[in-house]
Amino acid sequence: MAFDKALRRQKIRYRIRKKVSGTSATPRLAVFRSNKFTYCQLIDDENGVTLASASSKEPGIATQKVNKVAASKLTGKLAAERALAAGISTVVFDRGGYLYHGRVKAVAEGAREGGLTF
């Protein structure tokens, strides 16, 4: 039987999404990491809207000469700034099927340092 990483991650994502859901008061902080960049969104699942987003592609982060973990931490801080500007201080964290380690953990730490509470 072939091992399919994407299928495994999809199953984990579904299992997480059964338990984790965002509202307008406490949106879901969803993390996606590609090979090169890290993205995060604050999502209100009740209305199906993205309230704020940030990525390591943005000019303020991409121009800095830092490694991917440090860029992810800056992405989390930027997401927290935008959330606080939108009047959001509490979120639920959705690791998106990834292990809570490395870049995913860095996004969470950056968001906490930026002022968000999980």
C-alpha positions in Angstrom: 0.0 0.0 0.0 1.4 3.4 -1.0 1.9 6.0 1.6 0.2 9.2 0.6 1.3 12.2 2.7 -1.4 14.5 1.3 -4.2 12.0 2.1 -2.8 11.5 5.6 -2.7 15.3 6.2 -6.3 15.6 4.8 -7.6 13.0 7.3 -5.9 14.8 10.1 -7.3 18.2 8.9 -10.8 16.8 8.9 -10.4 15.3 12.4 -9.2 18.7 13.7 -12.0 20.6 11.9 -14.6 18.5 13.6 -13.5 20.0 16.9 -12.2 23.4 16.0 -14.6 26.1 14.6 -14.3 29.8 14.5 -17.0 32.4 15.3 -17.0 36.2 14.7 -16.0 36.7 18.4 -13.3 34.0 18.4 -12.2 33.3 14.8 -10.1 30.3 13.8 -6.4 31.0 13.1 -5.7 28.6 10.2 -2.1 28.0 9.2 -0.9 26.8 5.8 2.7 26.2 5.0 4.1 25.6 1.5 7.7 24.6 0.8 8.7 28.3 0.6 6.1 30.4 2.4 3.8 30.4 5.4 0.2 31.8 5.4 -2.4 32.3 8.1 -6.0 33.5 8.1 -8.5 34.5 10.7 -11.7 32.8 9.7 -15.3 33.2 10.9 -16.8 29.8 10.0 -20.4 30.7 10.9 -20.5 33.3 8.1 -17.8 31.8 6.0 -15.6 34.9 5.8 -11.9 35.6 6.3 -11.5 38.5 8.7 -7.8 39.0 8.4 -4.8 37.3 6.8 -1.0 37.5 6.7 1.7 35.7 4.8 5.5 35.5 4.7 5.3 36.7 1.1 4.3 40.2 2.1 7.0 42.9 1.4 7.7 43.7 5.1 8.6 40.1 5.8 9.9 38.9 2.4 12.6 41.6 2.2 14.1 40.6 5.5 16.9 38.1 5.2 15.7 35.6 7.8 15.1 31.8 7.7 11.6 30.3 7.2 10.9 29.8 11.0 11.7 33.4 11.8 9.6 34.6 8.8 6.7 32.5 10.2 7.1 34.1 13.6 6.9 37.5 11.9 3.8 36.3 10.0 2.1 35.4 13.3 2.9 38.8 14.7 1.5 40.5 11.6 -1.7 38.5 11.8 -2.0 39.4 15.5 -1.6 43.1 14.6 -4.3 42.9 12.0 -6.6 41.0 14.3 -6.2 43.5 17.1 -6.9 46.3 14.6 -10.2 44.4 13.6 -11.1 44.2 17.3 -10.2 40.5 17.8 -8.2 39.4 20.8 -9.1 35.7 21.2 -8.7 33.0 18.6 -8.8 29.2 18.3 -5.7 27.7 16.6 -6.0 25.4 13.6 -2.7 23.8 12.8 -4.1 22.5 9.5 -2.9 18.9 9.8 0.7 19.8 10.4 2.6 18.9 13.5 2.8 21.7 16.1 6.5 22.1 15.5 8.8 24.4 13.6 7.0 26.9 11.4 3.5 26.2 12.7 4.7 26.6 16.2 6.5 29.8 15.3 3.3 31.3 13.8 1.5 30.5 17.1 4.3 32.0 19.2 4.4 35.1 17.0 0.6 35.6 17.3 0.8 35.2 21.1 3.6 37.8 21.3 1.5 40.1 19.1 -1.3 40.0 21.7 -3.6 37.2 20.7 -4.8 34.7 23.3 -5.6 31.1 22.3 
